[in-house]
Amino acid sequence: MSFLDINNLRKAFGETVAVDGISFSVEEGEFVTVVGPSGCGKTTTLLNIAGLQTPTAGSIRLQGTDLTNLPPYERDIGVVFQDYALFPHKTIAENIAFGLKMRGADEREREERVAEMLSMINLEGYEDEYPHECSGGQQQRVAVARALAFDPDLVLMDEPLSNLDKKLRGTMRTELKRIQRETGITTIYVTHNQTEALSMGDRIAVLNDGSLEQYDDPKTAYERPASPFVADFLGTSSRIDGTLQLRSTPNVQFGDSSMIVEARDGFDDGDDVAVFVRTELASLSTDRPAVENTFRGTIESVDYQGQGAVYFVSVPAFGTTMQVNHHANASMLEPDNEVWVSIDPSDVIYTASQVSADGSERPEIPAEGR
């Protein structure tokens, strides 16, 4: 039994199924990120764990105790909401001490714990300020401190950085990881931001349409996605559909063209596969390089981004347009330039293309990834 076990969790609102049989486990001290598009069931999953919603079916066990039907106040869980939910009429110290006060801690204990929390979040001297007198980043740290102050078994965070600008998000992402490492608190962090999910999580749960597509460490999820959805959602890729041929040199056939790939367990000769080429792993050159997997293309457009550019390249062999990163120190290319696109076989990602009865792609997830 793990520290936290979610077993076949299902939540329906009338005929609408928000979460459809999700199962995963979290070890003590882990930082697990839950990621997926809007409406995929991320927040609903979190609210069920917190006790703010009751599952339609399934179970939630924390350290062996069944929480499924317990009210929120009987669960030793701290929650950080998207809008922080700080009490506007209470000082920062009073906000942080709220959970302690509700649990009967005396004034001295509350004061000591508040001082400890303010030091941890680098807001010493702010105890008498009110939320409206603090910046968004400061409010976010106060919300985290309040969730941690009563030393919960588990902390849940629901997109706590979504209201911050891009630069501050990056800073606060680092701060949250620092705090989590220092406290060792088991954390589940919901986000729709792929960068946050990959950079912060010890493990990552990718949700789609109420179902769990993959539960893995971030590196495996990114480099060995379990489904076309995961491959497409995590990062930026170009997709090409083809047929796997396991000859002396494994390759994927696209009409009259083919791409060399590395053989992988779980695939058979003749399997229909979806190939994904990561934008940052393909390379461009104006002269044909003497390497495998090189294809002629024409630049259609250029998306200049300061630190580099993304080229949209029409590749006749694939019958599609690919996106390829070009670094800032490389010579800029122009639309209509003829180029060569190269992809190392070890960098080619491919997944099984499985289609369910309703026409949507839904792969079978291995038991260890459920």
NUSEFI-854627 format. One record per residue: residue number from 1; chain; y, z, x of N, C-alpha, C in turn. Coordinates in steps of 0.2 Angstrom, whole numbers, plus 5000, padded with zeros to 4 digits. Layout:
% residues N
   num   chaine   n.c2   n.c3   n.c1   ca.c2   ca.c3   ca.c1   c.c2   c.c3   c.c1
   NUM        A      Y      Z      X       Y       Z       X      Y      Z      X
...
***
This chain:
% residues 370
   num   chaine   n.c2   n.c3   n.c1   ca.c2   ca.c3   ca.c1   c.c2   c.c3   c.c1
     1        A   4994   5000   5004    5000    5000    5000   5006   5000   5004
     2        A   5011   4996   5003    5017    4995    5006   5022   5000   5004
     3        A   5028   5001   5007    5033    5005    5005   5036   5004   4998
     4        A   5037   4997   4997    5039    4995    4990   5034   4989   4988
     5        A   5031   4990   4982    5027    4984    4980   5029   4982   4973
     6        A   5031   4975   4973    5032    4972    4967   5026   4968   4965
     7        A   5024   4969   4959    5017    4966    4957   5018   4962   4950
     8        A   5018   4956   4951    5018    4951    4945   5024   4953   4940
     9        A   5030   4954   4943    5035    4956    4939   5038   4950   4935
    10        A   5039   4951   4928    5041    4946    4924   5046   4949   4919
    11        A   5052   4945   4918    5057    4948    4914   5059   4942   4909
    12        A   5058   4943   4903    5060    4938    4898   5066   4940   4893
    13        A   5070   4936   4892    5076    4937    4887   5074   4933   4881
    14        A   5071   4935   4876    5069    4931    4871   5064   4926   4873
    15        A   5065   4919   4872    5061    4914    4875   5063   4912   4882
    16        A   5068   4915   4884    5070    4913    4891   5067   4917   4896
    17        A   5063   4914   4901    5060    4918    4906   5064   4918   4912
    18        A   5067   4924   4914    5072    4924    4920   5068   4925   4926
    19        A   5062   4929   4926    5058    4931    4932   5051   4930   4929
    20        A   5047   4926   4933    5041    4923    4931   5035   4925   4935
    21        A   5033   4931   4935    5027    4933    4939   5028   4934   4947
    22        A   5034   4937   4949    5035    4938    4956   5031   4944   4959
    23        A   5028   4943   4965    5025    4948    4968   5027   4948   4976
    24        A   5029   4953   4978    5030    4954    4986   5030   4961   4987
    25        A   5030   4963   4994    5030    4969    4996   5035   4970   5002
    26        A   5038   4976   5003    5043    4978    5008   5040   4984   5012
    27        A   5040   4983   5018    5039    4989    5023   5045   4993   5024
    28        A   5043   5000   5025    5048    5004    5027   5053   5002   5032
    29        A   5059   5002   5031    5064    5001    5037   5066   4993   5037
    30        A   5063   4989   5033    5064    4982    5033   5070   4980   5029
    31        A   5073   4975   5031    5079    4972    5028   5077   4965   5025
    32        A   5076   4965   5019    5073    4959    5015   5079   4955   5012
    33        A   5080   4949   5013    5084    4945    5009   5081   4941   5004
    34        A   5084   4941   4998    5082    4937    4992   5087   4931   4991
    35        A   5085   4925   4991    5089    4919    4991   5087   4914   4986
    36        A   5092   4911   4983    5090    4905    4979   5096   4903   4975
    37        A   5096   4898   4972    5102    4895    4968   5104   4899   4962
    38        A   5109   4898   4959    5112    4902    4953   5106   4901   4948
    39        A   5105   4907   4944    5100    4907    4939   5093   4907   4941
    40        A   5091   4908   4947    5084    4908    4949   5081   4914   4948
    41        A   5084   4920   4946    5081    4926    4945   5082   4932   4950
    42        A   5087   4930   4955    5088    4935    4960   5091   4942   4958
    43        A   5096   4941   4954    5099    4948    4952   5095   4951   4947
    44        A   5092   4947   4942    5087    4950    4938   5082   4954   4941
    45        A   5079   4952   4946    5074    4955    4950   5077   4962   4953
    46        A   5083   4961   4956    5086    4967    4958   5087   4973   4953
    47        A   5090   4970   4947    5091    4975    4942   5085   4979   4939
    48        A   5079   4975   4939    5073    4978    4937   5071   4983   4942
    49        A   5072   4982   4949    5070    4987    4954   5074   4993   4953
    50        A   5081   4992   4952    5085    4997    4951   5084   5001   4945
    51        A   5081   4999   4940    5080    5002    4933   5085   5001   4928
    52        A   5090   4996   4930    5095    4994    4925   5093   4989   4920
    53        A   5087   4986   4921    5083    4982    4916   5076   4984   4916
    54        A   5072   4983   4911    5065    4985    4910   5061   4979   4910
    55        A   5056   4978   4915    5052    4972    4915   5048   4971   4909
    56        A   5047   4965   4907    5043    4963    4902   5036   4964   4903
    57        A   5034   4963   4910    5027    4964    4912   5028   4965   4920
    58        A   5022   4968   4922    5022    4969    4930   5023   4976   4931
    59        A   5023   4978   4938    5025    4985    4940   5029   4985   4946
    60        A   5032   4990   4947    5036    4992    4953   5034   4999   4956
    61        A   5032   4999   4962    5030    5005    4965   5033   5006   4971
    62        A   5036   5012   4972    5040    5014    4978   5037   5020   4981
    63        A   5034   5020   4987    5030    5025    4991   5024   5027   4986
    64        A   5021   5023   4983    5016    5024    4979   5017   5027   4972
    65        A   5024   5028   4970    5026    5031    4964   5028   5025   4959
    66        A   5025   5025   4953    5026    5019    4948   5033   5020   4945
    67        A   5038   5016   4947    5045    5016    4944   5046   5012   4938
    68        A   5041   5008   4936    5042    5003    4931   5046   5005   4925
    69        A   5044   5011   4922    5048    5014    4916   5052   5020   4917
    70        A   5054   5021   4923    5058    5027    4925   5065   5025   4924
    71        A   5070   5029   4921    5077    5028    4921   5080   5027   4928
    72        A   5086   5024   4928    5089    5023    4935   5090   5030   4939
    73        A   5092   5035   4935    5094    5042    4938   5088   5045   4941
    74        A   5082   5043   4939    5076    5046    4942   5073   5042   4948
    75        A   5076   5037   4950    5074    5033    4955   5079   5034   4961
    76        A   5076   5035   4967    5080    5037    4973   5083   5031   4976
    77        A   5087   5027   4973    5089    5020    4975   5096   5020   4975
    78        A   5099   5017   4980    5107    5016    4980   5108   5009   4979
    79        A   5113   5007   4975    5115    5000    4973   5122   4998   4975
    80        A   5123   4993   4979    5129    4990    4980   5130   4984   4976
    81        A   5135   4984   4971    5136    4978    4967   5141   4973   4970
    82        A   5141   4967   4967    5145    4961    4969   5152   4963   4969
    83        A   5154   4967   4964    5161    4968    4963   5163   4975   4966
    84        A   5158   4978   4969    5158    4985    4973   5158   4991   4968
    85        A   5161   4990   4962    5161    4995    4956   5163   5002   4959
    86        A   5169   5002   4963    5172    5008    4965   5176   5011   4959
    87        A   5176   5018   4959    5180    5021    4953   5188   5021   4955
    88        A   5192   5017   4952    5199    5016    4954   5203   5022   4954
    89        A   5201   5027   4950    5205    5033    4949   5202   5039   4954
    90        A   5197   5037   4958    5195    5042    4963   5197   5040   4970
    91        A   5198   5045   4974    5199    5043    4981   5193   5040   4985
    92        A   5194   5037   4991    5188    5035    4995   5183   5040   4996
    93        A   5185   5046   4997    5181    5052    4998   5177   5054   4992
    94        A   5180   5054   4986    5177    5055    4980   5172   5050   4978
    95        A   5174   5044   4979    5169    5038    4978   5163   5039   4982
    96        A   5164   5040   4989    5158    5041    4993   5154   5047   4991
    97        A   5157   5052   4989    5153    5059    4987   5150   5059   4980
    98        A   5152   5053   4976    5150    5054    4969   5142   5055   4968
    99        A   5138   5051   4972    5131    5052    4971   5128   5059   4973
   100        A   5132   5062   4978    5130    5068    4981   5132   5073   4975
   101        A   5138   5073   4972    5140    5077    4967   5135   5077   4961
   102        A   5133   5071   4959    5128    5071    4954   5122   5074   4955
   103        A   5120   5074   4961    5114    5077    4963   5114   5085   4965
   104        A   5120   5088   4964    5121    5095    4965   5123   5097   4971
   105        A   5125   5093   4976    5127    5095    4983   5133   5099   4982
   106        A   5134   5104   4986    5140    5109    4986   5145   5105   4990
   107        A   5151   5108   4989    5157    5105    4992   5157   5104   5000
   108        A   5154   5109   5003    5154    5108    5010   5149   5103   5012
   109        A   5144   5102   5009    5139    5097    5011   5142   5090   5009
   110        A   5146   5090   5004    5149    5083    5002   5154   5081   5007
   111        A   5158   5086   5009    5163    5085    5014   5160   5082   5021
   112        A   5155   5086   5023    5152    5084    5029   5149   5077   5029
   113        A   5146   5075   5023    5143    5069    5023   5148   5063   5022
   114        A   5153   5065   5019    5159    5060    5018   5162   5058   5025
   115        A   5163   5063   5029    5165    5062    5036   5160   5058   5040
   116        A   5154   5059   5039    5149    5056    5043   5149   5048   5041
   117        A   5149   5047   5034    5150    5040    5032   5156   5037   5034
   118        A   5162   5040   5033    5168    5037    5035   5168   5035   5043
   119        A   5164   5039   5047    5164    5037    5054   5159   5031   5055
   120        A   5154   5031   5051    5149    5025    5052   5152   5019   5050
   121        A   5156   5019   5045    5159    5013    5042   5166   5011   5045
   122        A   5168   5015   5050    5174    5015    5054   5180   5015   5050
   123        A   5180   5020   5045    5186    5021    5041   5188   5028   5041
   124        A   5188   5031   5047    5191    5038    5047   5198   5038   5045
   125        A   5200   5043   5042    5207    5044    5040   5209   5041   5033
   126        A   5204   5038   5030    5205    5034    5024   5202   5038   5018
   127        A   5200   5045   5019    5197    5049    5013   5202   5050   5007
   128        A   5208   5050   5008    5213    5051    5003   5216   5045   5000
   129        A   5214   5039   5003    5216    5033    5000   5213   5031   4993
   130        A   5215   5027   4989    5212    5024    4983   5210   5017   4984
   131        A   5205   5015   4981    5202    5008    4982   5207   5003   4982
   132        A   5212   5003   4977    5217    4998    4977   5222   4997   4983
   133        A   5222   5003   4987    5225    5003    4994   5221   5000   5000
   134        A   5215   4998   4998    5211    4996    5004   5210   4988   5003
   135        A   5208   4985   5008    5207    4978    5008   5200   4977   5005
   136        A   5198   4970   5004    5192    4969    5001   5186   4971   5006
   137        A   5187   4970   5012    5182    4972    5017   5181   4979   5018
   138        A   5186   4983   5017    5186    4990    5017   5183   4993   5011
   139        A   5184   4990   5005    5181    4992    4999   5174   4991   4999
   140        A   5172   4985   5002    5165    4983    5003   5161   4989   5007
   141        A   5164   4991   5012    5161    4996    5017   5161   5003   5013
   142        A   5166   5004   5009    5165    5010    5005   5160   5010   5000
   143        A   5159   5004   4997    5153    5004    4992   5146   5005   4996
   144        A   5146   5002   5002    5140    5003    5006   5139   5011   5007
   145        A   5144   5014   5010    5144    5021    5011   5142   5025   5005
   146        A   5145   5023   4999    5143    5027    4993   5135   5026   4992
   147        A   5133   5020   4993    5125    5019    4991   5121   5023   4996
   148        A   5124   5024   5002    5119    5027    5008   5120   5035   5008
   149        A   5126   5037   5005    5128    5044    5006   5123   5050   5004
   150        A   5119   5048   4999    5114    5053    4996   5107   5052   4999
   151        A   5107   5048   5005    5101    5047    5008   5095   5044   5004
   152        A   5096   5038   5001    5091    5036    4996   5085   5033   5000
   153        A   5080   5032   4996    5074    5029    4999   5075   5021   5000
   154        A   5079   5018   4996    5079    5011    4996   5087   5009   4994
   155        A   5089   5004   4997    5096    5002    4995   5095   4995   4993
   156        A   5099   4993   4987    5099    4986    4984   5106   4984   4985
   157        A   5107   4978   4987    5114    4975    4988   5114   4968   4984
   158        A   5118   4967   4979    5119    4961    4975   5125   4957   4977
   159        A   5124   4952   4982    5129    4948    4984   5136   4952   4986
   160        A   5135   4957   4990    5141    4961    4991   5147   4957   4995
   161        A   5145   4952   4998    5150    4948    5002   5153   4942   4999
   162        A   5151   4941   4993    5153    4935    4989   5161   4934   4988
   163        A   5164   4940   4988    5171    4940    4986   5176   4940   4992
   164        A   5173   4939   4998    5176    4939    5004   5177   4932   5007
   165        A   5182   4931   5011    5183    4924    5014   5178   4923   5019
   166        A   5178   4917   5022    5172    4915    5026   5172   4919   5033
   167        A   5178   4920   5036    5179    4924    5042   5177   4931   5041
   168        A   5179   4934   5036    5177    4941    5035   5170   4942   5033
   169        A   5167   4937   5029    5160    4937    5028   5156   4938   5034
   170        A   5158   4934   5039    5154    4934    5045   5155   4941   5049
   171        A   5161   4944   5049    5162    4950    5052   5158   4956   5048
   172        A   5158   4955   5041    5155    4960    5037   5147   4960   5038
   173        A   5145   4953   5038    5138    4952    5039   5135   4956   5045
   174        A   5139   4956   5051    5137    4959    5057   5137   4967   5056
   175        A   5142   4969   5052    5143    4976    5051   5137   4979   5046
   176        A   5135   4975   5041    5130    4978    5037   5123   4978   5041
   177        A   5122   4974   5045    5116    4974    5049   5116   4980   5054
   178        A   5122   4981   5057    5123    4987    5061   5122   4993   5058
   179        A   5124   4994   5052    5124    5000    5048   5116   5001   5046
   180        A   5113   4995   5044    5106    4996    5042   5102   4998   5048
   181        A   5103   4995   5054    5099    4997    5060   5100   5004   5061
   182        A   5106   5007   5061    5108    5014    5063   5105   5019   5058
   183        A   5104   5017   5051    5102    5021    5046   5094   5021   5046
   184        A   5092   5015   5047    5085    5013    5046   5083   5013   5039
   185        A   5088   5012   5034    5086    5012    5027   5083   5005   5025
   186        A   5078   5006   5021    5075    5000    5018   5080   4996   5013
   187        A   5081   4990   5014    5086    4986    5011   5083   4980   5008
   188        A   5085   4979   5001    5084    4972    4998   5091   4969   4997
   189        A   5092   4963   4999    5099    4960    4999   5099   4953   4996
   190        A   5102   4953   4990    5102    4947    4986   5108   4942   4988
   191        A   5107   4936   4989    5112    4931    4991   5111   4924   4989
   192        A   5116   4920   4988    5114    4913    4987   5116   4909   4993
   193        A   5118   4913   4998    5121    4910    5005   5115   4909   5010
   194        A   5113   4903   5011    5107    4902    5016   5108   4905   5023
   195        A   5114   4905   5025    5116    4908    5032   5115   4915   5032
   196        A   5117   4919   5027    5116    4926    5026   5109   4928   5026
   197        A   5105   4924   5022    5098    4925    5021   5094   4925   5027
   198        A   5096   4919   5031    5092    4918    5037   5094   4923   5043
   199        A   5100   4924   5043    5103    4928    5049   5102   4936   5048
   200        A   5101   4938   5042    5101    4945    5041   5094   4948   5040
   201        A   5090   4944   5037    5083    4946    5034   5078   4947   5040
   202        A   5074   4952   5039    5068    4953    5043   5063   4948   5040
   203        A   5063   4948   5033    5059    4943    5029   5064   4941   5024
   204        A   5062   4935   5021    5066    4931    5016   5062   4929   5011
   205        A   5064   4931   5005    5061    4928    4998   5065   4923   4995
   206        A   5062   4917   4995    5065    4911    4992   5063   4910   4985
   207        A   5068   4911   4980    5066    4910    4973   5069   4904   4970
   208        A   5065   4901   4965    5067    4895    4962   5065   4895   4955
   209        A   5070   4895   4950    5068    4895    4943   5063   4900   4941
   210        A   5065   4906   4943    5061    4912    4941   5055   4914   4945
   211        A   5053   4909   4950    5047    4910    4953   5048   4911   4961
   212        A   5043   4914   4964    5044    4915    4972   5041   4909   4975
   213        A   5045   4905   4979    5042    4899    4982   5039   4901   4989
   214        A   5042   4906   4992    5040    4907    4999   5043   4914   5001
   215        A   5038   4918   5004    5040    4925    5007   5038   4925   5014
   216        A   5042   4925   5019    5040    4924    5026   5046   4927   5030
   217        A   5045   4927   5037    5050    4928    5041   5055   4922   5041
   218        A   5061   4923   5042    5066    4918    5042   5064   4911   5046
   219        A   5062   4913   5052    5060    4907    5057   5054   4903   5054
   220        A   5049   4906   5051    5044    4902    5048   5046   4899   5042
   221        A   5050   4902   5038    5053    4899    5031   5057   4893   5033
   222        A   5061   4893   5038    5065    4887    5040   5061   4882   5043
   223        A   5056   4883   5048    5053    4878    5052   5046   4876   5049
   224        A   5044   4880   5044    5037    4878    5041   5038   4880   5033
   225        A   5042   4877   5030    5043    4878    5023   5037   4877   5019
   226        A   5036   4881   5014    5030    4881    5010   5030   4875   5004
   227        A   5036   4873   5003    5037    4868    4997   5043   4864   4999
   228        A   5044   4858   4995    5050    4854    4996   5056   4857   4994
   229        A   5056   4862   4989    5062    4866    4987   5064   4870   4993
   230        A   5060   4874   4996    5062    4878    5002   5065   4874   5008
   231        A   5061   4868   5009    5064    4864    5015   5071   4861   5013
   232        A   5072   4859   5007    5078    4857    5005   5084   4862   5004
   233        A   5082   4868   5002    5087    4873    5001   5089   4876   5007
   234        A   5085   4878   5012    5086    4881    5018   5089   4876   5023
   235        A   5095   4876   5024    5098    4871    5029   5099   4864   5026
   236        A   5101   4859   5030    5103    4853    5027   5098   4848   5030
   237        A   5095   4844   5026    5090    4839    5029   5090   4833   5025
   238        A   5087   4828   5028    5086    4821    5025   5078   4821   5023
   239        A   5077   4819   5016    5070    4819    5014   5068   4812   5014
   240        A   5061   4811   5016    5058    4804    5015   5051   4806   5013
   241        A   5049   4802   5008    5042    4803    5005   5037   4798   5008
   242        A   5031   4800   5010    5026    4796    5013   5019   4799   5012
   243        A   5015   4795   5016    5008    4797    5016   5005   4799   5023
   244        A   5002   4805   5023    5000    4808    5030   4994   4804   5032
   245        A   4994   4802   5038    4988    4798    5041   4986   4802   5048
   246        A   4980   4805   5047    4977    4809    5053   4973   4805   5057
   247        A   4976   4801   5061    4972    4796    5066   4973   4800   5073
   248        A   4971   4796   5078    4972    4799    5085   4979   4801   5086
   249        A   4984   4798   5083    4991    4800    5083   4993   4801   5076
   250        A   4993   4808   5074    4995    4809    5067   5002   4806   5065
   251        A   5003   4803   5059    5009    4800    5057   5010   4800   5050
   252        A   5016   4799   5047    5017    4798    5040   5019   4791   5039
   253        A   5016   4788   5035    5018    4781    5033   5023   4780   5028
   254        A   5028   4776   5029    5033    4775    5024   5033   4767   5023
   255        A   5029   4764   5018    5029    4757    5018   5027   4754   5024
   256        A   5031   4750   5027    5029    4746    5033   5031   4750   5040
   257        A   5034   4756   5039    5036    4760    5045   5032   4767   5045
   258        A   5032   4770   5050    5029    4777    5051   5033   4781   5056
   259        A   5031   4788   5055    5035    4793    5059   5029   4797   5062
   260        A   5029   4798   5069    5024    4802    5072   5026   4810   5070
   261        A   5021   4813   5069    5021    4820    5067   5016   4825   5071
   262        A   5017   4831   5071    5012    4835    5073   5007   4837   5068
   263        A   5000   4837   5070    4995    4839    5065   4996   4847   5063
   264        A   4995   4848   5056    4996    4855    5054   4990   4857   5050
   265        A   4988   4864   5050    4982    4866    5046   4984   4865   5039
   266        A   4979   4864   5034    4980    4864    5027   4982   4857   5025
   267        A   4982   4852   5029    4983    4845    5027   4977   4840   5028
   268        A   4976   4836   5024    4971    4831    5025   4973   4824   5025
   269        A   4970   4819   5028    4971    4812    5029   4972   4810   5022
   270        A   4978   4806   5021    4979    4803    5014   4984   4807   5010
   271        A   4985   4813   5012    4990    4818    5007   4997   4815   5007
   272        A   4999   4815   5001    5006    4813    4999   5010   4819   5002
   273        A   5015   4818   5006    5019    4823    5009   5027   4821   5008
   274        A   5031   4826   5008    5038    4825    5009   5040   4827   5016
   275        A   5043   4823   5019    5046    4824    5026   5053   4826   5026
   276        A   5055   4831   5030    5062    4833    5030   5064   4833   5037
   277        A   5070   4830   5039    5072    4829    5045   5079   4833   5045
   278        A   5079   4839   5049    5085    4843    5049   5091   4840   5052
   279        A   5097   4840   5049    5102    4837    5052   5104   4838   5059
   280        A   5102   4844   5061    5104    4846    5068   5099   4844   5073
   281        A   5093   4842   5071    5087    4840    5075   5086   4833   5076
   282        A   5090   4829   5073    5090    4822    5074   5095   4820   5079
   283        A   5095   4815   5083    5100    4813    5088   5102   4806   5087
   284        A   5108   4804   5089    5110    4797    5089   5112   4794   5096
   285        A   5111   4788   5096    5113    4785    5102   5115   4777   5101
   286        A   5119   4774   5105    5121    4767    5104   5116   4763   5107
   287        A   5112   4765   5112    5107    4761    5116   5100   4764   5114
   288        A   5095   4760   5113    5089    4762    5111   5085   4767   5116
   289        A   5084   4773   5115    5081    4777    5120   5073   4776   5120
   290        A   5070   4777   5126    5063    4776    5126   5059   4782   5124
   291        A   5060   4784   5118    5056    4790    5115   5053   4788   5109
   292        A   5048   4792   5106    5045    4791    5100   5049   4792   5094
   293        A   5047   4790   5089    5051    4791    5082   5059   4789   5083
   294        A   5060   4782   5085    5067    4780    5086   5067   4774   5081
   295        A   5073   4774   5077    5074    4770    5071   5081   4767   5071
   296        A   5081   4761   5070    5088    4757    5070   5092   4760   5063
   297        A   5098   4761   5064    5102    4762    5058   5109   4760   5059
   298        A   5113   4761   5053    5120    4759    5053   5124   4765   5050
   299        A   5130   4766   5054    5134    4772    5051   5138   4770   5045
   300        A   5137   4773   5039    5140    4772    5033   5147   4776   5033
   301        A   5147   4782   5035    5153    4786    5035   5152   4792   5039
   302        A   5158   4795   5041    5159    4800    5045   5162   4806   5042
   303        A   5159   4812   5043    5162    4818    5040   5164   4823   5046
   304        A   5171   4822   5048    5173    4826    5054   5174   4833   5052
   305        A   5172   4838   5056    5172    4845    5054   5175   4849   5060
   306        A   5179   4846   5064    5182    4850    5070   5177   4851   5076
   307        A   5172   4856   5074    5168    4857    5080   5163   4851   5081
   308        A   5163   4846   5077    5158    4841    5077   5159   4836   5071
   309        A   5154   4832   5070    5154    4828    5064   5147   4827   5062
   310        A   5147   4825   5055    5141    4823    5052   5141   4816   5050
   311        A   5136   4812   5053    5136    4805    5052   5131   4804   5046
   312        A   5133   4799   5042    5129    4797    5036   5126   4790   5039
   313        A   5120   4790   5040    5117    4784    5043   5112   4780   5039
   314        A   5113   4774   5037    5108    4770    5033   5102   4768   5038
   315        A   5096   4770   5036    5090    4768    5040   5086   4764   5036
   316        A   5086   4758   5037    5081    4753    5033   5074   4755   5033
   317        A   5071   4757   5039    5064    4759    5039   5062   4764   5034
   318        A   5067   4769   5032    5066    4774    5027   5068   4772   5020
   319        A   5073   4767   5020    5076    4765    5013   5080   4771   5011
   320        A   5083   4774   5015    5088    4780    5013   5093   4781   5018
   321        A   5098   4785   5016    5103    4787    5021   5102   4794   5024
   322        A   5102   4795   5030    5101    4801    5034   5108   4804   5036
   323        A   5108   4811   5036    5113    4815    5039   5111   4817   5046
   324        A   5116   4816   5051    5114    4818    5058   5121   4821   5061
   325        A   5120   4827   5064    5125    4831    5067   5127   4827   5074
   326        A   5133   4827   5075    5136    4824    5082   5140   4830   5085
   327        A   5139   4832   5091    5143    4837    5093   5150   4835   5095
   328        A   5154   4840   5096    5161    4839    5097   5163   4835   5104
   329        A   5158   4837   5109    5160    4834    5115   5157   4827   5116
   330        A   5154   4824   5111    5151    4818    5111   5156   4813   5109
   331        A   5155   4806   5111    5160    4801    5109   5159   4800   5101
   332        A   5165   4799   5098    5165    4798    5091   5163   4791   5089
   333        A   5159   4790   5084    5157    4784    5082   5160   4782   5075
   334        A   5160   4776   5074    5164    4774    5068   5159   4770   5063
   335        A   5162   4770   5056    5158    4767    5051   5156   4759   5053
   336        A   5150   4757   5052    5148    4750    5053   5145   4750   5060
   337        A   5146   4755   5065    5142    4755    5071   5135   4755   5070
   338        A   5132   4751   5074    5124    4751    5075   5122   4756   5079
   339        A   5117   4760   5077    5115    4766    5081   5107   4766   5081
   340        A   5105   4771   5085    5097    4773    5085   5097   4780   5083
   341        A   5092   4781   5078    5091    4788    5076   5084   4790   5079
   342        A   5084   4796   5083    5078    4798    5086   5076   4805   5083
   343        A   5070   4807   5082    5067    4813    5080   5061   4815   5084
   344        A   5061   4820   5087    5055    4823    5091   5050   4824   5086
   345        A   5043   4822   5087    5038    4824    5082   5037   4831   5081
   346        A   5039   4836   5086    5038    4843    5085   5044   4846   5080
   347        A   5049   4842   5079    5054    4844    5075   5054   4841   5067
   348        A   5049   4837   5066    5048    4834    5059   5044   4840   5055
   349        A   5048   4841   5049    5045    4846    5044   5042   4842   5039
   350        A   5036   4844   5037    5033    4840    5031   5029   4846   5026
   351        A   5030   4844   5020    5026    4849    5015   5022   4845   5010
   352        A   5018   4848   5007    5014    4844    5002   5018   4843   4996
   353        A   5018   4837   4993    5022    4836    4987   5017   4837   4981
   354        A   5018   4843   4978    5013    4844    4972   5018   4844   4966
   355        A   5016   4841   4960    5020    4841    4954   5016   4844   4949
   356        A   5019   4849   4945    5016    4852    4939   5016   4848   4933
   357        A   5013   4851   4928    5013    4847    4922   5020   4845   4919
   358        A   5025   4849   4920    5031    4848    4917   5035   4843   4922
   359        A   5032   4841   4927    5036    4836    4931   5040   4839   4937
   360        A   5040   4846   4937    5044    4849    4943   5039   4851   4949
   361        A   5042   4850   4955    5038    4852    4960   5036   4859   4961
   362        A   5030   4861   4961    5028    4868    4961   5022   4869   4965
   363        A   5023   4871   4972    5017    4871    4976   5013   4878   4975
   364        A   5007   4878   4977    5003    4884    4977   5005   4888   4983
   365        A   5007   4894   4982    5009    4898    4988   5003   4902   4990
   366        A   5002   4902   4997    4996    4906    4999   4996   4913   4998
   367        A   4991   4916   4997    4991    4923    4994   4995   4928   4999
   368        A   4995   4927   5005    4999    4931    5010   5006   4930   5009
   369        A   5008   4925   5006    5015    4923    5005   5018   4925   4998
   370        A   5014   4928   4994    5016    4929    4987   5019   4936   4987
***
